[in-house]
Amino acid sequence: MMVTRKMKNLGIDLSLLGFGCMRFPMNEGKIDELVATNMIKEAMAKGVNYIDTAYPYHNGASEPFVGRVLNEYERSSYYLATKLPMWLVNSVEDAKRLFEEQLERLDKTYIDFYLLHALNKGTWQKVLDYGIIEYCEQLQREGKIKYLGFSFHDDYEVFEEIATYRQWDFCQIQLNYMDTEEQAGEKGYALTEQLGIPLVIMEPIKGGSLANFSDDINARFTAMDETASISSFALRWVASHPNVKVILSGMSTPEQVADNLNTFCNYKPMTEKEKEAINEIVGILRSRVQNGCTGCRYCMPCPAGVDIPFNFKLWNTYHIYRNYWAVNWDWERNLGKAKADACIKCGKCEQHCPQKIAIRKDLEQVMIDLENPKWKP
């Protein structure tokens, strides 16, 4: 049975596993709707009741697709979350237009969880300047949204300012065992406990980076439980935080759905011994990862055609595994003209990166490391 947690301030029970609709399987550049539909249905059949999408996901295709799938279900049987893209908002009129467009895309009369998307210092100032909170509070009074929150990508100091500004219904932060000091981090988690703001967690598996490692690291996980997937430890680590009410997983395959359902339908709290083992693993891994790219793709599209997240994924994977053959096929055959050496150093990507990565500098190092790999059997 799917484990649930209660948002006491809202009086509702939510599945601890939430379905993140950012990374659906693709077919010829579009969402593979047949496979993705079956994935959502399987998750909901096993008790998942929190479905999370957003305006830009899959280049705008996620909201209408998710809306069509959910039209097959009684509206009260699930909680739908989507987000106001604050980078597109330059007036309250923009917010109104975008919200109405989202209702139309989703084919819904109301949204359960509405988030101000990817708040940072700059977009938070726009929220204040344009009266966006007041507008959203009006939507709540009209019954068009039920609960108001925000997702966050910036430093702790900005998080504290936003979190303490008002009594939020909930908020969404990035948290995993590799990112305890990134963005809001564990310090931000503690603040939400103090303020009574329930949490939805994104990037619990760090864009898939915590799902598989080199043999030596995998062996450490297997020693704890040889029947459990590597990613299940990451999910259970996040779940060990009691103020976490929903853990979003951006599932891309039916196998990932099955594995995550197994984790949360047969949920086992993490033991102190397991936490200690993971702390040891983190020490090893942190010495290998080159940057904190999560594959969120806020840096895209690149004017020069560089697939920035894919380059960084291969670079980090290479260093974590210390094995060029883990990435050679993609590096040599799939990237093509999207390789790091096409970068024109315009800096546009760095303006939008939630992780504040020095993208241009790191792309130079990607070329050095992967064109002349030292970890090559």
C-alpha positions as CSV (number, residue, x, y, z in Angstrom):
1,M,0.0,0.0,0.0
2,M,1.3,3.4,-0.9
3,V,2.6,5.3,2.1
4,T,0.9,8.7,2.6
5,R,1.7,11.8,4.7
6,K,-0.7,14.4,6.0
7,M,-0.3,18.1,5.4
8,K,-1.8,19.0,8.8
9,N,-2.2,22.7,7.9
10,L,-4.4,21.8,4.9
11,G,-6.0,18.7,6.4
12,I,-5.2,16.4,3.4
13,D,-3.4,13.2,2.9
14,L,-0.9,12.9,0.0
15,S,1.0,10.0,-1.5
16,L,4.6,10.3,-0.4
17,L,5.6,9.6,-4.1
18,G,4.5,12.3,-6.5
19,F,4.6,11.9,-10.2
20,G,6.8,14.6,-11.8
21,C,5.8,15.3,-15.4
22,M,9.1,16.8,-16.5
23,R,10.8,13.8,-18.0
24,F,8.3,11.7,-19.9
25,P,9.6,9.1,-22.4
26,M,10.0,10.6,-25.9
27,N,9.3,9.3,-29.4
28,E,10.6,11.3,-32.4
29,G,11.0,14.5,-30.3
30,K,7.5,14.3,-28.7
31,I,6.1,12.8,-25.6
32,D,5.4,9.1,-26.2
33,E,1.8,9.4,-25.1
34,L,1.0,5.7,-25.1
35,V,3.8,4.8,-22.8
36,A,3.5,7.9,-20.6
37,T,-0.2,7.4,-20.2
38,N,0.3,3.9,-19.0
39,M,3.0,5.1,-16.6
40,I,0.7,7.6,-15.0
41,K,-2.2,5.2,-14.8
42,E,0.0,2.5,-13.2
43,A,1.2,5.0,-10.6
44,M,-2.3,6.2,-9.8
45,A,-3.6,2.6,-9.6
46,K,-1.0,2.0,-6.9
47,G,-2.0,5.1,-4.9
48,V,-0.1,8.1,-6.3
49,N,-2.4,11.1,-6.0
50,Y,0.0,14.0,-6.5
51,I,0.7,14.9,-10.1
52,D,3.1,17.7,-10.8
53,T,3.6,19.6,-14.1
54,A,4.6,23.1,-15.2
55,Y,4.1,25.6,-18.0
56,P,7.5,24.9,-19.8
57,Y,7.8,21.2,-19.3
58,H,8.3,19.4,-22.6
59,N,8.3,22.7,-24.4
60,G,4.7,23.3,-23.3
61,A,3.4,19.9,-24.1
62,S,3.3,18.5,-20.6
63,E,0.3,20.4,-19.3
64,P,-2.2,19.6,-22.1
65,F,-1.0,15.9,-22.1
66,V,-1.4,15.6,-18.4
67,G,-4.8,17.3,-18.5
68,R,-6.1,14.8,-21.0
69,V,-4.9,11.8,-19.0
70,L,-6.4,13.1,-15.8
71,N,-9.7,13.8,-17.5
72,E,-10.3,10.0,-17.2
73,Y,-10.4,10.3,-13.4
74,E,-12.8,11.8,-10.9
75,R,-11.5,15.3,-10.2
76,S,-11.5,14.8,-6.5
77,S,-9.3,11.6,-6.7
78,Y,-6.0,13.4,-7.3
79,Y,-4.2,16.6,-6.6
80,L,-2.8,18.5,-9.6
81,A,0.1,20.9,-9.2
82,T,1.4,23.3,-11.8
83,K,3.4,26.5,-11.7
84,L,3.3,30.2,-12.8
85,P,6.5,30.8,-15.0
86,M,7.7,33.9,-13.2
87,W,10.4,34.5,-15.8
88,L,7.6,35.3,-18.3
89,V,5.8,37.6,-15.9
90,N,6.4,41.3,-16.3
91,S,3.0,42.5,-15.0
92,V,0.0,41.2,-13.2
93,E,-1.7,41.1,-16.6
94,D,0.9,38.6,-17.7
95,A,0.2,36.4,-14.7
96,K,-3.6,36.5,-15.4
97,R,-3.1,35.6,-19.0
98,L,-0.7,32.8,-18.2
99,F,-3.0,31.3,-15.5
100,E,-6.0,31.3,-17.8
101,E,-3.9,29.7,-20.5
102,Q,-2.9,27.0,-18.0
103,L,-6.5,26.3,-17.0
104,E,-7.3,25.9,-20.7
105,R,-4.3,23.7,-21.4
106,L,-5.1,21.4,-18.5
107,D,-8.8,21.5,-19.2
108,K,-9.6,22.1,-15.6
109,T,-11.7,24.5,-13.6
110,Y,-9.2,24.7,-10.7
111,I,-5.7,23.8,-9.8
112,D,-5.0,22.2,-6.4
113,F,-1.4,23.2,-5.8
114,Y,-0.2,26.4,-7.6
115,L,3.4,27.4,-7.3
116,L,5.3,30.5,-8.2
117,H,7.9,28.8,-10.3
118,A,11.6,28.8,-9.7
119,L,11.8,31.8,-7.4
120,N,15.1,33.5,-6.9
121,K,16.1,37.0,-5.8
122,G,15.1,38.5,-9.2
123,T,11.8,36.8,-9.7
124,W,10.9,37.3,-6.1
125,Q,11.2,41.0,-6.5
126,K,8.9,40.8,-9.5
127,V,6.4,38.9,-7.3
128,L,6.4,41.9,-4.9
129,D,6.5,44.6,-7.5
130,Y,3.6,43.3,-9.6
131,G,1.3,42.2,-6.8
132,I,1.4,38.5,-7.8
133,I,0.7,37.2,-4.3
134,E,-2.4,39.4,-4.1
135,Y,-3.6,38.1,-7.4
136,C,-3.1,34.5,-6.4
137,E,-4.9,35.1,-3.2
138,Q,-7.8,36.4,-5.2
139,L,-7.7,33.1,-7.3
140,Q,-7.9,31.2,-4.0
141,R,-11.0,33.2,-2.9
142,E,-12.6,32.4,-6.3
143,G,-11.8,28.7,-5.9
144,K,-9.5,28.6,-9.0
145,I,-6.6,27.5,-6.9
146,K,-6.7,25.7,-3.6
147,Y,-3.2,26.0,-2.2
148,L,-0.5,28.6,-2.9
149,G,3.2,27.9,-2.7
150,F,6.5,28.4,-4.5
151,S,9.4,26.4,-5.9
152,F,12.8,27.7,-5.1
153,H,16.3,28.0,-6.8
154,D,18.7,30.4,-5.0
155,D,20.7,30.8,-1.9
156,Y,19.5,30.2,1.7
157,E,19.3,33.9,2.5
158,V,16.8,34.5,-0.3
159,F,14.8,31.4,0.8
160,E,14.5,32.7,4.3
161,E,13.2,36.0,3.0
162,I,10.6,34.4,0.9
163,A,9.6,31.7,3.5
164,T,9.1,34.2,6.3
165,Y,7.2,36.8,4.1
166,R,3.8,35.2,4.6
167,Q,2.2,31.9,5.8
168,W,2.6,29.7,2.7
169,D,0.4,26.7,2.3
170,F,3.5,24.7,1.1
171,C,6.7,25.1,-0.8
172,Q,9.0,23.0,-3.0
173,I,12.8,22.7,-2.7
174,Q,15.6,20.6,-4.0
175,L,16.9,18.1,-1.5
176,N,19.0,15.0,-1.8
177,Y,21.9,13.5,0.1
178,M,24.4,15.2,-2.2
179,D,22.9,18.6,-2.0
180,T,22.4,19.2,1.7
181,E,24.2,22.6,1.5
182,E,23.0,23.7,-1.9
183,Q,20.2,26.2,-2.4
184,A,17.8,26.0,0.6
185,G,19.4,22.7,1.7
186,E,19.1,21.2,5.1
187,K,19.1,24.7,6.7
188,G,16.1,25.6,4.6
189,Y,14.4,22.3,5.6
190,A,14.9,23.2,9.3
191,L,13.3,26.6,8.7
192,T,10.2,25.0,7.1
193,E,9.8,22.8,10.2
194,Q,10.0,25.9,12.4
195,L,7.5,27.8,10.3
196,G,5.1,24.9,9.7
197,I,5.4,25.0,5.9
198,P,5.0,21.4,4.5
199,L,7.5,20.4,1.8
200,V,7.4,19.0,-1.6
201,I,10.8,17.8,-2.7
202,M,12.2,17.9,-6.2
203,E,15.5,16.3,-7.5
204,P,15.6,13.6,-4.9
205,I,17.7,11.5,-7.2
206,K,19.5,14.5,-8.6
207,G,18.3,14.1,-12.2
208,G,19.2,10.4,-12.1
209,S,22.7,10.9,-10.9
210,L,22.0,9.0,-7.7
211,A,20.6,6.0,-9.5
212,N,23.8,4.1,-10.5
213,F,27.5,4.4,-9.8
214,S,30.8,2.6,-10.3
215,D,31.0,-1.0,-9.0
216,D,32.8,0.0,-5.8
217,I,30.0,2.5,-4.8
218,N,27.2,0.2,-5.9
219,A,28.7,-2.6,-3.8
220,R,28.3,-0.3,-0.7
221,F,24.6,0.0,-1.4
222,T,24.2,-3.7,-2.1
223,A,25.9,-4.5,1.2
224,M,23.0,-2.8,2.9
225,D,20.2,-4.5,0.9
226,E,21.0,-6.5,-2.2
227,T,17.3,-6.5,-3.3
228,A,17.0,-2.7,-3.3
229,S,17.7,-0.4,-6.3
230,I,20.3,2.3,-5.8
231,S,17.8,5.0,-6.4
232,S,15.6,3.7,-3.6
233,F,18.2,4.7,-1.0
234,A,18.1,8.3,-2.3
235,L,14.3,8.4,-2.1
236,R,14.3,6.8,1.4
237,W,16.9,9.3,2.6
238,V,14.7,12.2,1.6
239,A,11.7,10.5,3.2
240,S,13.5,10.3,6.5
241,H,12.7,14.0,6.9
242,P,9.3,14.1,8.6
243,N,8.3,17.5,7.1
244,V,8.7,16.1,3.6
245,K,5.1,15.3,2.5
246,V,5.6,14.6,-1.2
247,I,8.8,13.4,-3.1
248,L,8.6,14.1,-6.8
249,S,10.2,11.7,-9.1
250,G,10.4,12.6,-12.8
251,M,10.0,9.1,-14.1
252,S,11.0,8.4,-17.7
253,T,10.4,4.7,-18.1
254,P,7.9,2.1,-16.9
255,E,10.7,0.4,-15.1
256,Q,11.4,3.5,-13.0
257,V,7.7,3.7,-12.2
258,A,7.7,0.1,-11.0
259,D,10.8,0.6,-8.9
260,N,9.6,3.7,-7.3
261,L,6.2,2.2,-6.5
262,N,8.0,-0.8,-5.0
263,T,9.9,1.6,-2.8
264,F,6.9,3.5,-1.5
265,C,4.3,0.7,-1.4
266,N,6.7,-1.4,0.7
267,Y,8.2,1.6,2.5
268,K,10.9,1.0,5.1
269,P,12.2,3.9,7.2
270,M,15.9,4.5,6.8
271,T,18.0,3.1,9.7
272,E,20.8,5.0,11.5
273,K,23.2,2.5,10.1
274,E,22.1,3.1,6.6
275,K,22.4,6.9,7.1
276,E,25.9,6.5,8.3
277,A,26.8,4.3,5.3
278,I,25.3,6.9,2.9
279,N,27.3,9.7,4.6
280,E,30.5,7.7,3.9
281,I,29.4,7.2,0.2
282,V,28.7,11.0,-0.1
283,G,32.2,11.8,1.0
284,I,33.6,9.6,-1.8
285,L,31.1,10.9,-4.5
286,R,31.6,14.6,-3.6
287,S,35.2,14.3,-4.4
288,R,34.3,13.1,-7.9
289,V,31.4,15.2,-9.2
290,Q,32.5,18.2,-11.2
291,N,29.5,20.5,-11.0
292,G,25.9,20.5,-9.6
293,C,23.9,20.4,-12.9
294,T,20.6,18.7,-12.3
295,G,19.5,18.7,-16.0
296,C,16.6,21.1,-15.3
297,R,17.3,22.7,-18.7
298,Y,16.6,26.3,-17.6
299,C,19.8,27.2,-19.4
300,M,18.4,26.0,-22.7
301,P,18.1,26.6,-25.6
302,C,21.7,27.6,-26.2
303,P,22.1,30.1,-29.1
304,A,25.1,28.1,-30.4
305,G,23.2,24.8,-30.2
306,V,25.2,23.3,-27.3
307,D,23.2,20.8,-25.3
308,I,24.6,22.1,-22.0
309,P,22.9,19.6,-19.6
310,F,23.8,16.6,-21.7
311,N,27.4,17.7,-21.8
312,F,27.5,18.1,-18.1
313,K,25.7,14.8,-17.5
314,L,28.3,13.0,-19.5
315,W,31.2,14.9,-17.8
316,N,29.9,14.2,-14.3
317,T,29.1,10.6,-15.2
318,Y,32.6,10.1,-16.5
319,H,34.1,11.3,-13.3
320,I,31.7,9.5,-10.9
321,Y,32.3,6.2,-12.7
322,R,35.9,7.0,-13.6
323,N,35.2,5.1,-16.8
324,Y,35.1,6.7,-20.3
325,W,33.2,3.7,-21.7
326,A,30.2,4.8,-19.6
327,V,29.8,7.9,-21.9
328,N,31.8,7.2,-25.1
329,W,28.8,6.3,-27.2
330,D,26.9,9.5,-26.4
331,W,30.0,11.6,-26.5
332,E,31.3,10.3,-29.8
333,R,28.0,9.6,-31.7
334,N,25.0,11.3,-30.1
335,L,26.1,14.8,-29.2
336,G,27.4,15.8,-32.7
337,K,27.3,19.6,-33.1
338,A,25.8,20.0,-29.6
339,K,29.2,19.3,-28.0
340,A,30.8,21.8,-25.6
341,D,33.3,23.1,-28.2
342,A,30.4,24.9,-30.0
343,C,30.0,27.3,-27.1
344,I,30.4,31.0,-28.1
345,K,30.7,32.2,-24.5
346,C,27.8,34.5,-24.7
347,G,26.8,33.9,-21.1
348,K,23.1,33.7,-21.7
349,C,22.9,30.3,-20.1
350,E,24.5,31.5,-16.8
351,Q,21.8,34.1,-16.3
352,H,19.2,31.3,-16.0
353,C,21.1,28.6,-14.2
354,P,19.4,27.9,-10.8
355,Q,22.6,26.2,-9.6
356,K,24.8,29.3,-10.4
357,I,27.2,27.1,-12.4
358,A,30.1,28.7,-14.3
359,I,28.9,27.1,-17.4
360,R,31.3,28.6,-19.9
361,K,34.3,27.6,-17.9
362,D,33.0,24.1,-17.2
363,L,32.3,23.5,-20.9
364,E,36.0,24.2,-21.6
365,Q,36.9,21.5,-19.1
366,V,34.4,19.1,-20.5
367,M,36.3,19.2,-23.8
368,I,39.6,18.7,-22.1
369,D,38.4,15.7,-20.0
370,L,36.3,13.9,-22.6
371,E,38.5,14.4,-25.7
372,N,41.5,13.0,-23.9
373,P,40.1,10.8,-21.1
374,K,42.5,9.4,-18.6
375,W,40.1,6.8,-17.3
376,K,39.9,4.7,-20.4
377,P,40.4,0.9,-20.2
